Amino acid sequence: MSIFGYAITFGVIAGIVAVIYSVTVTMWVLKHDEGSPKMKEIASAIQEGATAFLNRQYKTVAVVGIAIFVLIFIGGEWIPQFGILTASGFLFGAILSATAGYLGMFNAVRANVRTAEIGKKGVNTALQFAFKGGSVTGLMVLGLGVLGISLFFLVAYHVTGTLKGTIDSLIGFAFGCSLISVFARLGGGIYTKAADVGADLVGKIEAGIPEDDPRNPAVIADQVGDNVGDCAGMAADVFETFAVTIIASMLLAYSIFKNDPHDLMKAIMYPLLLGAIAVFSSIIGVFFVSAPTKEKIMRGLYNGIITTGIISAVIYYFFTMSFMKGVGNYSSLDYYYASLVGLFLTGFIIVITDYFTSTSFSPVKSIAKASTTGHATNIISGLAVSQMSTALPVIAISAAIFLAYYFAGFYGIAIAVSSMLSMAGMIISVDSFGPITDNAGGIAEMGGLPENVRETTDALDAVGNTTKAVTKGYAIGSAALAAIVLFGEYDKLIQAGPVHYIFSISQPNVLIGLFLGAMLPFLFASLAMKAVGRAAGKIVDEVRRQFKEIPGIMEGTAKPEYGKSVDIVTKAAIKEMILPGFIPVAGPIIFGLIMGPQVLGGLLLGTIISGLFVAISMTSGGAAWDNAKKLIERGLYGGKGSPAHQAAVTGDTVGDPYKDTAGPAINPMIKVVNIFTILIIPIVLLLWH
């Protein structure tokens, strides 16, 4: 069997193993008790709301997807890189990305109620159950990525008979993943934060009731939002990040090694095989998650991440030394060192994000302390932390770029980011743990479980806030590296075109592109934030209406109309996601086609740089605001109901669309701009020839 045959076979096997693991654990989760009839009723309402939203969202996005599919298919008449195969790749990538999001939601809304019930057995049991439930999403994302790329590569190679045709069609696959991801992130983010903000402003501040009080008419919508935003949105997001990164690395490998047929196939397959290997190390890592006490929950989660990283590093060594021997101008050890850069960067990003968002360290404590002097000082301190949080991740990413390039050139950067994304299975498992435990706490509150159960779920949820921030930092950091790899491919495509363009900072067109590109993430984030504000306003009005028109709600003698809040926020989120979702597609079309390749190249770099800073500041700052509130709720700085708590609720409300809507959605937005640009490069070069 050839190198191609061995590589594809291993990729398919690894993907199937991940899917089998996910199905097996899902069946294990479903065997556990759902608790009382009241808990089952609450869980059913959450499941119905989440499913209804995703169905409506995907139907809306499908209209856009079908239109793009037709354009790519028809474009094959004039552009060789387009046609039925690229269009099919677009469709396949979109379907897999949507599937990853749907499965993430499906699992989370069933694990949450069971986590609440199993919380009666203590912290460690609940932790291990919730984490294994989350690992279904993590391994499914990684498995679908490896399996999908392997199968499509195999089909495309047999259809075209050439690597060039196969590589061109993979761009369509990547674009399909990206398009679904940006809408999933936006729609889910708008939903979850509109419901959360609406519930907090009226429930906590005006009515003075707890966050998950069943008297709050928006409480079910809030619980649904955790799943469609944090589970479905993140699953689609990181699936897209993984797929686009691997494909970008394969594109770059083809460009660098295409004149050396002996090394070409190995260089193309190596990034994919790193992900395939990580499937097995991630499954092993799941069983190392354990925490004997509440104080060691985060350490228990880190045990799984560290174990996965160490096992991956060991296997990568033996695999790389054999597989990459004699490839290119670098040694096998150089390629291995580049892969280690990606693993170490993952660790650094996790530690840095943990520092800025955990209740254990000074940034969050400083926001909590500032809350004692009012709402304004809480906001000022939170903004300061959000901006400060960008420095260390950017330094770490810059160091990773330098080291990876030093070891193996531009291809070394591709290896580093592929290695970093190979950890996606474990990182998404950690992320999905967060919303599962958050929902579990809400169900425990509404279901009337004993206070000790709520204490257990609160302890898990407090850590879950940090893990969600860690995952977003990881996704954004990897997106920046992936975008750099895509820019490298863009530069090579431009240089191979019929006209030689000088891409230099001294060229006015490049500078114009840099400014326009830097503008896009700010415009995108602004539209996303305004969308949350408008949708949240509708929920605030609805909750106020119910409190006014159904007086028995506060006394517990009347039941709120939960379904109306769910319906309102569903319609609002679907409507509001459309405009910002078109920004990453409209930007390259307007500025690239009209102003030319140099402006387009500058636009790519500007989007990457400003997008990285905006996304990190928003996600870390928002999480810090949230955990500052939770720190006060533990009894510090006045505790619940104090002036400091009221100020912290305001800060958390401001930070919600930062950390769960605009910030994380910039991650797929950056890659949509990049991958769509590579897709339309032939058109731009044709127009400007």
C-alpha positions in Angstrom: 0.0 0.0 0.0 1.2 3.5 -0.8 1.9 6.4 1.6 -1.4 7.9 0.5 -3.3 4.6 1.2 -1.8 4.1 4.6 -2.4 7.7 5.7 -6.0 7.8 4.5 -6.8 4.4 6.0 -5.4 5.5 9.4 -7.4 8.8 9.2 -10.6 6.9 8.5 -10.0 4.4 11.3 -9.2 7.1 13.8 -12.3 9.1 12.8 -14.5 6.0 13.1 -13.0 5.1 16.6 -13.8 8.7 17.8 -17.4 8.4 16.5 -17.8 4.9 18.1 -16.5 6.3 21.4 -18.9 9.2 21.3 -21.9 6.9 20.5 -20.9 4.5 23.3 -20.6 7.2 25.9 -23.9 8.8 24.8 -25.6 5.5 25.4 -23.9 5.2 28.8 -25.1 8.7 29.7 -28.7 8.0 28.7 -28.9 5.0 31.0 -28.6 7.2 34.1 -31.5 8.5 36.1 -33.1 11.8 35.0 -34.5 12.5 38.5 -38.0 13.6 39.5 -40.9 14.2 37.2 -40.4 17.9 37.7 -36.8 17.7 36.6 -37.8 15.7 33.6 -40.3 18.3 32.7 -37.7 21.1 32.9 -35.2 19.1 30.9 -37.7 18.3 28.3 -38.5 22.0 27.9 -34.8 22.8 27.5 -34.4 20.0 24.9 -37.4 21.2 22.9 -36.3 24.8 22.9 -32.7 24.0 21.8 -33.8 21.6 19.1 -36.4 24.1 17.7 -33.8 26.9 17.6 -31.2 24.8 15.8 -33.7 23.5 13.3 -34.8 27.0 12.4 -31.3 28.4 12.4 -30.0 25.7 10.0 -33.0 26.1 7.7 -32.2 29.8 7.4 -28.5 29.2 6.8 -29.4 26.4 4.3 -30.9 29.1 2.0 -27.6 30.9 1.9 -25.6 27.7 1.6 -27.7 26.5 -1.4 -27.1 29.8 -3.2 -23.4 29.6 -2.7 -23.3 26.0 -3.8 -25.0 26.9 -7.1 -22.6 29.8 -7.6 -19.5 27.6 -7.1 -21.0 24.9 -9.3 -21.8 27.4 -12.1 -18.5 29.1 -11.7 -16.8 26.0 -13.0 -17.6 27.2 -16.5 -15.1 30.0 -16.2 -12.9 29.3 -13.2 -11.0 25.9 -13.2 -10.9 25.8 -9.4 -14.7 25.9 -9.1 -17.2 23.3 -10.4 -19.1 20.4 -9.0 -16.3 18.9 -6.9 -15.5 22.2 -5.1 -19.2 22.8 -4.7 -19.7 19.3 -3.3 -16.8 19.9 -0.9 -18.5 23.1 0.3 -21.8 21.2 0.9 -20.0 18.3 2.7 -18.1 20.7 4.9 -21.2 22.6 5.8 -23.1 19.5 6.6 -20.4 18.1 8.9 -20.0 21.5 10.7 -23.8 21.6 11.3 -23.7 18.0 12.4 -21.0 18.8 15.0 -23.1 21.6 16.4 -26.3 19.6 16.5 -24.6 16.6 18.2 -23.0 18.9 20.7 -26.4 20.3 21.6 -28.1 16.9 21.6 -25.7 15.5 24.1 -25.5 18.5 26.5 -29.3 18.8 26.9 -29.5 15.2 28.0 -26.4 15.1 30.2 -27.4 18.2 32.2 -30.4 16.8 34.1 -28.6 13.6 34.8 -25.6 15.6 36.2 -28.1 17.3 38.5 -29.4 14.0 39.8 -26.0 12.4 40.1 -24.8 15.5 42.0 -26.3 13.8 45.1 -23.3 11.5 45.1 -20.7 14.3 45.5 -18.3 16.5 43.6 -16.0 13.9 42.0 -18.8 11.6 40.8 -20.6 14.6 39.3 -17.4 15.9 37.7 -16.5 12.7 36.1 -20.0 12.2 34.7 -20.3 15.7 33.4 -16.9 15.6 31.8 -17.5 12.2 30.1 -20.8 13.7 28.8 -18.8 16.6 27.4 -16.2 14.3 25.9 -18.9 13.0 23.5 -18.9 16.5 21.9 -15.1 16.8 22.0 -14.3 13.4 20.4 -17.2 13.8 17.9 -15.7 17.1 16.7 -12.2 15.7 16.4 -13.5 12.4 14.8 -15.8 14.1 12.3 -12.9 16.4 11.3 -10.4 13.6 10.7 -13.0 11.3 9.1 -14.5 14.0 6.9 -11.2 15.3 5.5 -9.9 11.8 4.9 -13.0 10.6 3.1 -13.4 13.8 1.0 -9.7 13.7 0.1 -10.0 10.1 -1.0 -13.0 10.7 -3.2 -11.6 13.9 -4.7 -8.3 12.3 -5.5 -10.0 9.4 -7.3 -12.3 11.8 -9.2 -9.7 14.2 -10.3 -6.7 11.9 -10.5 -4.5 14.8 -9.5 -3.3 16.4 -6.3 -3.9 19.9 -7.7 -7.5 19.2 -8.4 -7.9 17.6 -5.0 -6.3 20.5 -3.2 -8.5 23.0 -5.0 -11.7 21.2 -4.0 -10.6 21.1 -0.4 -10.9 24.9 -0.3 -14.6 24.4 -0.9 -14.8 22.0 2.0 -13.1 24.5 4.3 -15.4 27.3 3.2 -18.5 25.2 4.0 -17.2 24.5 7.5 -16.4 28.2 8.1 -19.7 29.6 6.8 -21.8 27.3 9.0 -19.6 28.1 12.0 -19.8 31.8 11.8 -23.6 31.7 11.7 -23.7 29.0 14.5 -21.5 31.2 16.7 -23.5 34.3 16.0 -27.0 32.9 16.2 -26.2 30.8 19.3 -24.4 33.7 20.9 -27.1 36.2 20.3 -29.7 33.7 21.6 -27.9 32.8 24.8 -26.9 36.3 25.8 -30.2 37.9 24.9 -31.9 35.4 27.1 -29.3 35.8 29.8 -29.3 39.6 29.8 -33.0 39.8 29.8 -33.3 37.3 32.7 -30.7 39.1 34.7 -31.9 42.6 34.3 -35.5 41.9 35.3 -35.1 38.8 37.4 -32.0 39.6 39.5 -31.9 43.4 39.6 -35.6 44.4 39.4 -37.4 41.4 41.0 -34.5 40.4 43.3 -34.9 36.7 42.6 -32.0 34.2 42.1 -30.6 33.5 38.7 -32.3 30.1 38.1 -35.5 30.9 40.1 -38.4 29.1 38.4 -40.5 32.3 38.8 -38.4 34.0 36.2 -40.2 33.8 32.8 -36.9 33.8 30.9 -35.2 31.1 32.9 -35.9 28.3 30.4 -34.8 30.5 27.5 -31.6 31.2 29.5 -31.0 27.4 30.0 -31.6 26.8 26.3 -29.2 29.5 25.4 -26.3 27.8 27.3 -26.7 24.8 25.0 -27.2 26.5 21.6 -24.5 29.0 22.2 -21.8 27.3 24.4 -22.3 23.7 23.1 -23.6 23.8 19.5 -21.8 27.1 18.7 -18.5 26.0 20.2 -18.7 22.6 18.6 -19.3 24.0 15.1 -16.6 26.7 15.8 -13.8 24.3 16.8 -14.8 21.7 14.2 -14.4 24.5 11.6 -11.1 25.6 13.2 -9.7 22.1 13.1 -10.8 21.4 9.6 -9.7 24.7 8.1 -6.3 24.5 9.9 -5.6 21.0 8.6 -6.7 21.9 5.1 -4.7 25.2 5.2 -1.7 23.1 6.2 -2.3 20.7 3.3 -2.6 23.6 0.9 0.6 25.1 2.1 2.4 21.7 1.9 1.3 21.4 -1.7 2.6 24.8 -2.6 6.0 24.2 -0.9 6.7 20.6 -1.9 4.9 20.4 -5.3 8.2 20.2 -7.2 9.3 17.3 -5.1 6.9 14.3 -5.7 8.9 12.1 -3.3 8.1 14.3 -0.3 4.8 15.8 -1.4 2.4 13.2 -0.2 4.1 12.9 3.2 4.1 16.6 3.7 0.4 16.9 2.8 -0.7 14.0 5.0 1.4 14.8 8.1 -0.9 17.5 9.6 -3.9 15.2 9.2 -2.2 12.3 10.8 -1.3 14.4 13.9 -5.0 14.9 14.4 -5.7 11.2 13.9 -3.1 10.2 16.5 -4.6 12.7 19.0 -8.0 10.8 18.8 -6.4 8.0 20.8 -4.5 10.1 23.2 -7.6 12.2 23.9 -9.7 9.1 24.7 -7.0 8.0 27.2 -6.9 11.5 28.7 -10.6 11.5 29.5 -10.1 8.8 32.1 -7.5 10.8 34.0 -10.0 13.5 35.0 -10.8 13.3 38.7 -11.0 15.7 41.7 -11.4 14.5 45.3 -12.5 17.9 46.6 -14.2 21.1 45.3 -10.9 23.0 45.6 -9.3 20.6 43.1 -11.8 20.5 40.3 -9.7 22.6 37.9 -6.7 20.6 38.7 -8.7 17.5 37.9 -9.6 18.9 34.5 -6.0 19.9 33.8 -5.0 16.3 34.5 -6.9 15.2 31.4 -5.3 17.9 29.3 -1.8 17.3 30.5 -2.1 13.5 30.0 -3.4 14.0 26.5 -0.6 16.4 25.7 2.2 14.1 27.1 0.9 11.0 25.3 0.5 13.0 22.0 4.1 14.3 22.4 5.5 10.8 22.9 3.7 9.3 20.0 4.4 12.3 17.7 8.1 11.7 18.3 8.3 8.1 17.1 5.8 8.8 14.3 7.6 12.0 13.0 11.1 10.5 13.2 9.9 7.7 10.9 7.3 9.3 8.7 9.0 12.6 8.0 12.6 11.2 7.5 14.2 12.8 4.5 11.3 15.2 3.7 12.4 18.6 2.5 15.4 20.5 3.7 14.7 19.9 7.4 15.3 16.9 9.6 12.6 14.8 11.2 13.6 16.2 14.6 13.0 19.8 13.3 9.5 18.8 12.3 8.9 17.2 15.7 10.1 20.3 17.5 7.6 22.3 15.4 4.8 20.0 16.6 6.0 20.5 20.2 5.6 24.3 19.7 1.9 23.8 19.1 1.4 21.6 22.2 3.3 24.0 24.4 1.4 27.0 23.0 -1.8 25.2 24.0 -0.6 24.9 27.5 0.5 28.6 27.7 -2.8 29.8 26.3 -4.7 27.8 28.9 -2.6 29.0 31.8 -2.7 32.6 30.7 -6.5 32.6 30.2 -7.0 30.8 33.5 -5.0 33.6 35.2 -7.1 36.4 33.8 -10.5 34.7 34.3 -10.2 32.5 37.4 -11.5 33.6 40.8 -8.2 32.5 42.3 -6.1 35.3 40.8 -5.8 39.0 41.1 -7.5 40.2 37.8 -10.9 38.8 38.8 -10.4 39.8 42.4 -9.6 43.4 41.4 -12.9 43.6 39.5 -14.8 42.2 42.5 -13.1 44.7 44.8 -13.8 47.6 42.4 -17.5 46.6 42.6 -17.7 47.8 46.2 -17.4 51.4 45.0 -20.1 51.2 42.4 -21.2 50.2 38.9 -18.9 52.5 37.1 -15.7 51.3 38.8 -16.7 47.7 38.1 -17.0 48.6 34.4 -13.7 50.5 34.4 -11.8 47.7 36.1 -13.4 45.1 33.8 -12.4 47.0 30.7 -8.8 47.4 32.0 -8.5 43.6 32.7 -10.0 42.8 29.2 -7.4 45.0 27.5 -4.5 43.8 29.7 -5.4 40.2 28.9 -4.3 40.5 25.3 -0.6 41.0 26.0 0.6 37.6 27.2 -1.4 35.5 24.6 -0.1 37.7 21.8 3.5 37.4 23.1 3.1 33.6 23.4 1.7 33.3 19.8 4.5 35.5 18.5 7.1 33.3 20.2 5.4 30.2 18.7 5.5 31.7 15.2 9.2 32.5 15.6 10.1 29.1 16.9 8.0 27.1 14.5 9.5 29.1 11.6 13.0 28.7 13.0 12.6 24.9 13.1 10.9 24.2 9.8 10.1 27.4 7.9 6.5 28.4 7.0 5.6 24.7 6.9 6.7 24.6 10.5 4.0 27.1 11.5 1.5 24.9 9.7 2.7 21.9 11.8 2.6 23.9 15.0 -1.0 25.0 14.5 -2.0 21.4 13.4 -0.5 20.0 16.5 -2.3 22.7 18.6 -5.6 21.8 17.0 -5.0 18.1 17.5 -5.8 18.8 21.2 -9.3 19.9 20.1 -11.0 16.7 21.4 -9.8 17.2 24.9 -10.3 21.0 24.9 -13.9 20.8 23.7 -14.6 18.1 26.3 -13.5 20.6 28.9 -15.6 23.3 27.4 -18.8 21.3 27.1 -18.4 20.4 30.8 -19.2 24.1 31.5 -22.7 24.4 30.1 -23.7 20.9 31.2 -22.9 21.8 34.8 -24.5 25.3 34.4 -27.7 23.7 33.3 -27.4 21.1 36.0 -27.4 23.8 38.6 -30.5 25.5 37.1 -32.4 22.2 36.9 -31.4 21.4 40.5 -32.7 24.9 41.6 -36.0 24.6 39.7 -36.4 20.9 40.5 -36.2 21.5 44.2 -33.1 19.3 44.9 -31.4 19.5 48.3 -29.1 22.5 49.0 -26.0 20.3 49.0 -26.7 19.3 45.3 -26.8 23.0 44.3 -23.5 23.5 46.2 -22.0 20.7 44.1 -23.3 22.1 40.8 -22.2 25.6 41.8 -18.7 24.5 42.5 -18.6 22.7 39.1 -20.2 25.7 37.3 -17.7 28.2 38.8 -14.9 26.2 37.3 -17.0 25.8 34.1 -16.9 29.6 33.6 -13.1 29.5 33.5 -13.0 26.4 31.2 -15.3 28.1 28.7 -13.0 31.1 28.6 -10.0 28.8 28.3 -11.5 27.1 25.3 -12.3 30.4 23.6 -8.8 31.6 24.2 -7.5 28.4 22.7 -9.8 28.7 19.7 -8.9 32.3 19.0 -5.1 31.6 19.4 -5.3 28.7 17.0 -7.4 30.8 14.6 -4.7 33.4 14.5 -2.0 30.8 13.6 -4.3 29.2 11.1 -5.0 32.5 9.5 -1.2 33.2 9.2 -0.9 29.8 7.4 -3.8 30.8 5.1 -2.1 34.1 4.4 1.1 32.2 3.4 -1.0 30.3 0.9 -2.6 33.5 -0.4 0.9 35.0 -0.9 2.0 31.9 -2.9 -1.1 32.0 -5.1 -0.5 35.7 -5.8 3.1 35.0 -6.8 2.1 32.2 -9.1 -0.4 34.4 -10.9 0.1 35.9 -14.4 1.1 39.3 -12.9 3.8 39.8 -10.3 2.4 41.9 -7.5 4.7 43.5 -4.9 3.3 42.9 -1.5 5.1 45.4 0.7 4.2 47.7 3.5 5.6 50.6 1.4 2.8 50.0 -1.2 -0.2 52.4 -0.6 -2.7 49.7 -1.7 -1.3 47.3 1.0 -1.7 49.9 3.7 -5.2 50.7 2.6 -6.0 47.0 2.8 -4.5 46.8 6.3 -6.7 49.6 7.6 -9.8 48.2 5.9 -9.1 44.7 7.3 -8.5 46.0 10.8 -11.9 47.7 10.6 -13.8 44.5 9.9 -13.6 42.8 13.3 -14.7 46.1 15.0 -17.6 46.4 12.7 -18.5 42.8 13.0 -18.3 42.9 16.9 -20.4 46.1 16.9 -23.2 44.6 14.9 -23.1 41.4 17.0 -23.3 43.5 20.3 -26.2 45.6 18.9 -28.0 42.5 17.9 -27.8 41.1 21.4 -29.0 44.5 22.8 -32.0 44.5 20.5 -32.9 40.9 21.2 -32.4 41.3 25.0 -34.7 44.3 25.0 -37.5 42.2 23.6 -36.9 39.7 26.4 -36.9 42.4 29.1 -40.2 43.7 27.8 -41.7 40.2 27.8 -40.5 39.4 31.3 -41.8 42.7 32.7 -45.1 42.1 30.9 -45.5 38.7 32.6 -44.6 40.0 36.0 -47.2 42.7 35.6 -50.0 40.8 33.9 -49.6 37.5 35.9 -49.4 38.7 39.5 -49.3 35.2 41.0 -45.8 34.5 39.5 -43.9 36.0 42.4 -46.1 34.3 45.0 -45.5 30.9 43.3 -49.2 30.5 42.7 -49.0 31.0 38.9 -46.7 29.5 36.3 -44.7 31.8 34.0 -45.2 31.5 30.2 -41.8 30.1 29.5 -42.6 29.3 25.9 -43.2 32.9 24.9 -39.7 34.0 26.0 -38.2 31.0 24.1 -40.2 31.9 21.0 -39.3 35.6 21.1 -35.5 35.1 21.5 -35.5 32.3 18.9 -37.0 34.6 16.2 -34.8 37.6 17.3 -31.6 35.6 17.2 -32.3 34.1 13.7 -33.1 37.6 12.4 -30.2 39.4 14.0 -27.5 36.9 12.9 -27.9 37.7 9.2 -26.3 41.1 8.9 -23.1 40.5 10.9 -22.8 37.1 9.3 -22.4 38.6 5.8 -19.5 40.9 6.9 -16.6 38.4 6.4 -18.0 37.5 2.9 -18.9 41.0 1.8 -15.5 42.5 2.9 -13.3 40.4 0.5 -15.8 40.8 -2.4 -16.2 44.6 -2.1 -12.6 45.5 -1.4 -10.9 42.6 -3.2 -12.8 42.6 -6.5 -13.0 46.4 -6.7 -9.5 47.3 -5.4 -7.3 44.4 -6.4 -5.0 41.7 -5.0 -2.7 44.1 -3.0 -5.6 45.6 -1.1 -7.0 42.1 -0.5 -3.7 40.9 1.0 -3.6 43.8 3.3 -7.2 43.2 4.3 -6.3 39.6 5.3 -3.5 40.7 7.6 -5.4 43.6 9.1 -8.3 41.3 9.9 -6.0 38.7 11.6 -4.2 41.3 13.7 -7.1 43.4 15.0 -9.4 40.4 15.2 -7.0 38.6 17.5 -6.8 41.5 19.9 -10.5 42.2 19.9 -11.5 38.6 20.4 -9.1 37.9 23.3 -10.0 41.2 25.1 -13.7 40.4 24.8 -13.7 36.8 25.8 -11.3 37.1 28.7 -12.8 40.4 29.9 -16.3 39.0 29.8 -15.3 35.9 31.7 -13.5 38.0 34.3 -16.7 40.1 34.9 -18.8 36.9 35.2 -16.4 35.3 37.8 -16.1 38.6 39.7 -19.8 38.3 40.3 -19.5 34.7 41.4 -16.7 35.6 43.8 -19.0 38.1 45.5 -21.8 35.6 45.6 -19.6 33.4 47.7 -19.9 35.9 50.5 -16.9 38.2 49.7 -17.1 42.0 49.4 -20.7 42.0 50.9 -22.1 38.9 49.3 -25.4 38.5 47.5 -27.8 41.4 47.5 -25.1 43.9 48.5 -24.3 47.1 46.5 -21.1 45.3 45.3 -23.2 42.4 44.0 -25.6 44.7 42.1 -22.6 46.4 40.5 -21.1 43.0 39.6 -24.4 41.9 38.0 -24.2 45.0 35.8 -20.6 44.2 34.8 -21.6 40.5 34.1 -24.5 41.7 32.0 -22.2 44.0 30.0 -19.6 41.2 29.7 -22.1 38.5 28.6 -22.2 39.6 24.9 -18.5 40.2 25.0 -17.5 36.7 26.0 -20.3 34.6 24.4 -21.3 36.4 21.3 -19.0 39.0 19.7 -15.7 37.8 21.0 -15.9 34.1 20.1 -17.7 34.8 16.8 -14.6 36.7 15.6 -12.7 33.4 15.5 -14.7 31.9 12.6 -15.1 35.4 11.1 -11.3 35.7 10.7 -11.1 32.3 8.9 -14.1 33.0 6.7 -12.4 36.1 5.4 -9.2 34.1 4.8 -10.7 31.0 3.2 -13.2 32.9 1.1 -10.4 35.1 -0.1 -8.4 32.0 -1.3 -11.5 30.7 -2.9 -12.0 33.9 -5.0 -8.4 34.6 -5.8 -8.7 33.2 -9.3 -11.5 35.7 -10.0 -9.6 38.6 -8.5 -6.5 37.7 -10.6 -8.7 37.3 -13.7 -10.3 40.7 -13.3 -7.0 42.4 -12.5 -4.9 40.7 -15.2 
